[in-house]
Amino acid sequence: MKALQNMERIQVNHEVMLLLLSVYESKGKEFYYDELFSRDSNVYEKKVVLDNAYYFAKIFSFDLTDSRLKLLAKKDLLSKNKEEQFYINIREALTLVQKNPKDFELLVNEISDLAKLLSEQTNPIKYQTYKSEEIAILATKKEKSKKEDLEKLIELFNKQIKTKQYELSQLIANFYVDFLNMKIFSDKNQEIALILLYALLIKHFNVFKYVSFFKNFNDFKTIWKSGLDQANYYWETHYAQTDLLSRVLVDILKKSYEEVDEFSREYAFEKNLNKSDNIENTISKGNEVFTKEDIRKAHPTVSEATIDRTLKRLKDENIIRPLGKGRSSKWIRIVESRNKNKDQQLTLF
């Protein structure tokens, strides 16, 4: 608790203050985003869970191939080993967080349940114990569980939030540093800490309902590690240097809001258009050779059935044809589509 106990040490410089103002200005648009994406909220939820699970594994260097990671994230497959089972457990935990972000409460029982979920059919994750300084009968030291320390940490975090003296991302960063250094569990403290950090962020910042936190976090992984090393070095002295970690969180938030703002404009434009025509337009303007995955990435809210139906229609109309068979087969555009011809005529004026 040495970081949260000494929040007075933190000073916010002018540059970070401007970034925070930008983030909270964007946060004010969350009601608009929720209304705009309401029709496809389930689609975004599934996509973000898949991305989160995949990049979480990348952050922690899971010994699994990319294709296996993506397959395990998408489908309910039986694990071949403990590494795969742990990844499946991570996916389940992230799914639960994503489904009901506002319902998450930072409670000991919640964290205990998380540890239990992550340890299913893998190695056990238990609360650490230690000898207390209290002298008991026969001059023996009493063994205490770090579960009690976790209760105190959570109590302090909630108390600091209620004071409204400190910015939220700074409190979350300092909670994260305390949790890691206190070594609450026998195993997987880093993974649990990062999931808790994410759960706290998505509870208060809706942007992560539509944008993958762990995908953006992965881009800052190196600088985050540097900031964490710096914070850990001074933690024992009660002067953990968490400025860099807080700055990274703000940068991730800013980048995420910019991302959702960018695709929300495109989404709003396409919302009332025919989805099949949109796909045809993408094909007509894109590379001559393309894959079904390219279409999925360009139109994440369009159903698989609509994509298949559009590809079949364009094939029947001799606009495209398949190159090979199977899941990874490619397509080639053989004639210009009607949509592209229309666009070309419009550009003349």
TORZA-756209 format. One record per residue (C-alpha): residue number from 1; x, y, z; chain. Coordinates in steps of 0.05 Angstrom, whole numbers, plus 5000, padded with zeros to 4 digits. Each point is the difference from the previous one (the first is absolute). Last residue first. Layout:
N
NODE  nr   c1   c2   c3 kette
NODE NUM    X    Y    Z     A
...
***
This chain:
349
NODE  nr   c1   c2   c3 kette
NODE 349 4634 5334 3773     A
NODE 348 5044 4946 4971     A
NODE 347 5004 4968 5070     A
NODE 346 4927 4978 4994     A
NODE 345 5013 4960 4938     A
NODE 344 5057 4963 5033     A
NODE 343 4958 4984 5061     A
NODE 342 4945 4971 4956     A
NODE 341 5050 4957 4963     A
NODE 340 5027 4976 5067     A
NODE 339 4931 4981 5024     A
NODE 338 4985 4961 4936     A
NODE 337 5059 4956 5012     A
NODE 336 5064 4999 4959     A
NODE 335 5015 4932 4971     A
NODE 334 5043 4941 5020     A
NODE 333 5009 5013 5075     A
NODE 332 5039 4942 5030     A
NODE 331 4983 4960 5061     A
NODE 330 5044 4963 5049     A
NODE 329 4993 4934 5037     A
NODE 328 5020 4996 5074     A
NODE 327 4937 4964 5024     A
NODE 326 4997 4950 4943     A
NODE 325 5003 5003 4924     A
NODE 324 5045 5029 4947     A
NODE 323 4998 5068 4967     A
NODE 322 4928 5021 5002     A
NODE 321 4967 5044 4946     A
NODE 320 4978 5072 5000     A
NODE 319 4954 5044 4957     A
NODE 318 4971 4942 4962     A
NODE 317 4929 5016 5024     A
NODE 316 4995 4932 5033     A
NODE 315 5066 5015 5036     A
NODE 314 4975 5067 5022     A
NODE 313 4937 4967 5029     A
NODE 312 5040 4946 5034     A
NODE 311 5047 5051 5031     A
NODE 310 4941 5041 5024     A
NODE 309 4965 4940 5032     A
NODE 308 5064 4978 5035     A
NODE 307 5011 5070 5028     A
NODE 306 4927 5005 5022     A
NODE 305 5003 4932 5034     A
NODE 304 5063 5017 5037     A
NODE 303 4966 5061 5030     A
NODE 302 5022 5071 4987     A
NODE 301 5025 5038 5062     A
NODE 300 5074 4989 4986     A
NODE 299 4996 5028 4928     A
NODE 298 5071 5014 4976     A
NODE 297 5029 4946 5044     A
NODE 296 4948 4950 4978     A
NODE 295 5012 5017 4927     A
NODE 294 5074 4989 5006     A
NODE 293 4986 4934 5036     A
NODE 292 4960 4977 4939     A
NODE 291 5064 5007 4960     A
NODE 290 5022 5048 4946     A
NODE 289 5031 5003 4930     A
NODE 288 4987 5063 4959     A
NODE 287 5014 5043 5060     A
NODE 286 4945 5046 5024     A
NODE 285 4953 5049 4966     A
NODE 284 4953 4950 4968     A
NODE 283 5003 4953 5060     A
NODE 282 4984 5056 5049     A
NODE 281 4942 5023 4956     A
NODE 280 4973 4929 4997     A
NODE 279 5003 4996 5076     A
NODE 278 4963 5066 5007     A
NODE 277 4948 4977 4950     A
NODE 276 4987 4938 5043     A
NODE 275 4994 5044 5062     A
NODE 274 4946 5044 4968     A
NODE 273 5009 5070 5028     A
NODE 272 4967 5028 5063     A
NODE 271 5058 4987 5047     A
NODE 270 5054 5014 4948     A
NODE 269 5010 5073 5017     A
NODE 268 4993 4989 5076     A
NODE 267 5050 4943 4995     A
NODE 266 5050 5043 4963     A
NODE 265 4995 5054 5052     A
NODE 264 5003 4948 5056     A
NODE 263 5064 4971 4969     A
NODE 262 5040 5063 5014     A
NODE 261 4970 5015 5068     A
NODE 260 5013 4929 5023     A
NODE 259 5073 5005 4981     A
NODE 258 5010 5069 5030     A
NODE 257 4968 4976 5065     A
NODE 256 5048 4940 5001     A
NODE 255 5061 5043 4987     A
NODE 254 4981 5048 5056     A
NODE 253 4987 4943 5048     A
NODE 252 5066 4966 4983     A
NODE 251 5037 5066 5009     A
NODE 250 4967 5010 5067     A
NODE 249 5019 4930 5022     A
NODE 248 5071 5013 4977     A
NODE 247 5004 5065 5040     A
NODE 246 4976 4964 5063     A
NODE 245 5055 4948 4991     A
NODE 244 5052 5055 4989     A
NODE 243 4979 5038 5062     A
NODE 242 5001 4938 5045     A
NODE 241 5065 5015 5036     A
NODE 240 4989 4960 5064     A
NODE 239 5017 5045 5058     A
NODE 238 4978 4957 5059     A
NODE 237 5073 4979 5009     A
NODE 236 4984 4927 4983     A
NODE 235 4969 5021 4934     A
NODE 234 5062 5036 4974     A
NODE 233 5026 4946 4953     A
NODE 232 4930 4974 4984     A
NODE 231 4978 5067 4970     A
NODE 230 5062 5004 4955     A
NODE 229 4993 4928 4977     A
NODE 228 4926 5013 4986     A
NODE 227 5016 5062 4958     A
NODE 226 5051 4961 4959     A
NODE 225 4951 4943 4991     A
NODE 224 4946 5049 4977     A
NODE 223 5050 5030 4950     A
NODE 222 5009 4932 4969     A
NODE 221 4927 4980 5000     A
NODE 220 4974 5064 4969     A
NODE 219 4976 4969 4935     A
NODE 218 4975 4940 5040     A
NODE 217 4956 5046 5040     A
NODE 216 4964 5020 4936     A
NODE 215 4982 4928 4985     A
NODE 214 4987 4987 5074     A
NODE 213 4948 5055 5004     A
NODE 212 4961 4976 4939     A
NODE 211 4953 5053 4975     A
NODE 210 4924 4999 5002     A
NODE 209 4982 4985 5073     A
NODE 208 5068 5029 5017     A
NODE 207 4974 5070 4986     A
NODE 206 4953 4993 5059     A
NODE 205 5051 5028 5049     A
NODE 204 4980 4991 5073     A
NODE 203 4986 4926 5005     A
NODE 202 5046 4988 4940     A
NODE 201 5059 5028 5040     A
NODE 200 4987 4962 5064     A
NODE 199 4992 4934 4963     A
NODE 198 5063 5014 4961     A
NODE 197 5042 5012 5063     A
NODE 196 4969 4937 5030     A
NODE 195 5020 4960 4938     A
NODE 194 5070 5029 5004     A
NODE 193 5008 4982 5073     A
NODE 192 4974 4929 4989     A
NODE 191 5051 4988 4945     A
NODE 190 5058 5029 5041     A
NODE 189 4980 4962 5063     A
NODE 188 4998 4933 4962     A
NODE 187 5024 4957 5059     A
NODE 186 4999 4994 5076     A
NODE 185 4955 5060 5007     A
NODE 184 5004 5067 5035     A
NODE 183 5070 5019 4977     A
NODE 182 4997 5067 5036     A
NODE 181 5043 5030 4945     A
NODE 180 4949 4984 4946     A
NODE 179 4939 5025 5038     A
NODE 178 5035 5064 5020     A
NODE 177 5021 5016 4928     A
NODE 176 4930 4986 4973     A
NODE 175 4968 5043 5055     A
NODE 174 5047 5056 4980     A
NODE 173 4981 4995 4926     A
NODE 172 4925 4999 5018     A
NODE 171 5007 5061 5044     A
NODE 170 5037 5037 4945     A
NODE 169 4946 4981 4949     A
NODE 168 4947 5027 5047     A
NODE 167 5029 5070 5013     A
NODE 166 5010 5014 5073     A
NODE 165 4963 5043 5051     A
NODE 164 4932 4970 4988     A
NODE 163 5000 4978 5074     A
NODE 162 4955 4941 4982     A
NODE 161 5053 4971 4953     A
NODE 160 5052 5001 5056     A
NODE 159 4954 4961 5046     A
NODE 158 4986 4949 4946     A
NODE 157 5075 4989 4991     A
NODE 156 5012 4996 5075     A
NODE 155 4946 4948 5010     A
NODE 154 5027 4960 4942     A
NODE 153 5070 5000 5029     A
NODE 152 4974 4982 5069     A
NODE 151 4961 4940 4972     A
NODE 150 5061 4979 4961     A
NODE 149 5042 5000 5064     A
NODE 148 4948 4954 5032     A
NODE 147 5004 4953 4940     A
NODE 146 5075 5001 5012     A
NODE 145 4987 4946 5051     A
NODE 144 5031 5003 5068     A
NODE 143 5044 4951 5039     A
NODE 142 5010 5020 5072     A
NODE 141 5071 5003 5026     A
NODE 140 5018 4954 5057     A
NODE 139 5016 5027 5069     A
NODE 138 4965 4942 5035     A
NODE 137 4934 5035 4989     A
NODE 136 5001 5054 4947     A
NODE 135 5047 5057 4985     A
NODE 134 4974 5043 4944     A
NODE 133 5052 5013 4946     A
NODE 132 4961 4958 4951     A
NODE 131 5027 4938 4966     A
NODE 130 4978 4996 4927     A
NODE 129 4947 4970 4957     A
NODE 128 4988 5004 4925     A
NODE 127 4929 4993 4974     A
NODE 126 4993 4942 4952     A
NODE 125 5004 4989 4925     A
NODE 124 4999 4926 4982     A
NODE 123 5033 4977 4935     A
NODE 122 4953 4985 4942     A
NODE 121 4932 4967 4994     A
NODE 120 4967 5063 5027     A
NODE 119 5054 5047 5027     A
NODE 118 4976 5062 4963     A
NODE 117 4929 4991 5025     A
NODE 116 5023 4993 5073     A
NODE 115 5043 5062 4995     A
NODE 114 4941 5039 4972     A
NODE 113 4954 4974 5054     A
NODE 112 5049 5023 5053     A
NODE 111 5004 5068 4966     A
NODE 110 4924 5007 5001     A
NODE 109 4997 4975 5072     A
NODE 108 5052 5051 5022     A
NODE 107 4959 5056 4970     A
NODE 106 5014 5051 4944     A
NODE 105 4930 5000 4971     A
NODE 104 4985 4984 4928     A
NODE 103 4928 5013 4981     A
NODE 102 5017 5058 4953     A
NODE 101 5043 4954 4956     A
NODE 100 4945 4948 4989     A
NODE  99 5014 4960 4938     A
NODE  98 5073 5022 4991     A
NODE  97 5022 4979 5070     A
NODE  96 4968 4931 4991     A
NODE  95 5032 4992 4932     A
NODE  94 5068 5020 5028     A
NODE  93 4995 4945 5053     A
NODE  92 4978 4948 4948     A
NODE  91 5058 5018 4954     A
NODE  90 5049 4995 5057     A
NODE  89 4973 4931 5017     A
NODE  88 5009 4979 4927     A
NODE  87 5072 5025 5003     A
NODE  86 5011 4961 5064     A
NODE  85 4973 4938 4966     A
NODE  84 5047 5010 4941     A
NODE  83 5060 5005 5045     A
NODE  82 4975 4941 5041     A
NODE  81 5000 4954 4940     A
NODE  80 4958 4977 4940     A
NODE  79 4940 5043 5017     A
NODE  78 4931 4979 4976     A
NODE  77 4970 5049 4951     A
NODE  76 4946 5052 5012     A
NODE  75 5013 5043 4939     A
NODE  74 5023 5071 4985     A
NODE  73 5056 5011 5050     A
NODE  72 5026 4929 4993     A
NODE  71 5004 5009 4924     A
NODE  70 5034 5068 5005     A
NODE  69 5052 4974 5049     A
NODE  68 5012 4937 4958     A
NODE  67 5011 5041 4936     A
NODE  66 5048 5046 5036     A
NODE  65 5041 4942 5027     A
NODE  64 5001 4986 5075     A
NODE  63 5055 5008 5052     A
NODE  62 4966 5059 5034     A
NODE  61 5044 5062 4997     A
NODE  60 4965 5039 5056     A
NODE  59 4983 5060 4956     A
NODE  58 4984 4954 4942     A
NODE  57 4951 4959 5041     A
NODE  56 4965 5064 5021     A
NODE  55 5001 5020 4927     A
NODE  54 4959 4939 4979     A
NODE  53 4951 5003 5059     A
NODE  52 4988 5074 4991     A
NODE  51 4990 4994 4925     A
NODE  50 4949 4944 5008     A
NODE  49 4964 5036 5056     A
NODE  48 4999 5064 4959     A
NODE  47 4968 4965 4941     A
NODE  46 4947 4966 5042     A
NODE  45 4980 5064 5035     A
NODE  44 5000 5039 4934     A
NODE  43 4951 4951 4969     A
NODE  42 4956 5001 5062     A
NODE  41 4997 5076 4998     A
NODE  40 4978 4999 4927     A
NODE  39 4933 5036 5005     A
NODE  38 5023 5041 5061     A
NODE  37 5061 5028 4962     A
NODE  36 4973 5071 4992     A
NODE  35 4965 5002 5067     A
NODE  34 5060 4975 5039     A
NODE  33 5046 5046 4960     A
NODE  32 4957 5061 5015     A
NODE  31 4998 4983 5074     A
NODE  30 5076 4994 4998     A
NODE  29 5010 5069 4972     A
NODE  28 5020 5031 5067     A
NODE  27 5058 4952 5003     A
NODE  26 5030 5038 4941     A
NODE  25 5003 5063 5042     A
NODE  24 5027 4958 5057     A
NODE  23 5057 4975 4956     A
NODE  22 5017 5070 4973     A
NODE  21 5002 5029 5070     A
NODE  20 5044 4943 5021     A
NODE  19 5048 5014 4943     A
NODE  18 5003 5073 5019     A
NODE  17 5015 4981 5073     A
NODE  16 5054 4952 4976     A
NODE  15 5036 5057 4964     A
NODE  14 4993 5048 5059     A
NODE  13 5031 4953 5051     A
NODE  12 4960 4960 5050     A
NODE  11 5033 4994 5068     A
NODE  10 4998 4936 5041     A
NODE   9 5029 4998 5071     A
NODE   8 4932 5012 5031     A
NODE   7 4980 4929 4977     A
NODE   6 5040 4971 5058     A
NODE   5 4957 4944 5027     A
NODE   4 4981 4978 4929     A
NODE   3 5073 4985 4984     A
NODE   2 5019 4966 5065     A
NODE   1 4939 4956 5001     A
***
